[in-house]
Amino acid sequence: MVGIGGGIGSICRYLIQLMMEKFSHGTFPWGTFVANITGCLIIGVIYAFSDRGGNLSPEWRIFFTVGLCGGFTTFSSFAYNNLTMLSEGNLFHLFGNILLNLILGIFAVYIGIVLVKLILH
């Protein structure tokens, strides 16, 4: 389940990377950023949905969280992008990327949980 989900997540992440490269210019890593924040939203939705009492089997939860979201989000690309911006002396984008991923990532997980609670309440 993890391998299949990870494969699907990785393909989706690659497609987002290609799409973001087509529409954005400059040094900010928009593809990685969008994948990470979207993955945070999805994992919030999955955990909240599965916590609602048997709505998702443990196998499907692992498929979506560890597999799909694990393959979709990418800490290694995030770290590499930050190192590249640091080596280029682009401190504004470096710190912006770090702060936005951290703050919006946590917020996206929270929003995912809140959305599920509002919809299933």
Secondary structure, 3 states (H helix, E strand, C coil): CHHHHHHHHHHHHHHHHHHHHHHCCCCCCHHHHHHHHHHHHHHHHHHHHHCCCCCCCHHHHHHHHHHHHHHHCCHHHHHHHHHHHHHCCCHHHHHHHHHHHHHHHHHHHHHHHHHHHHHHC
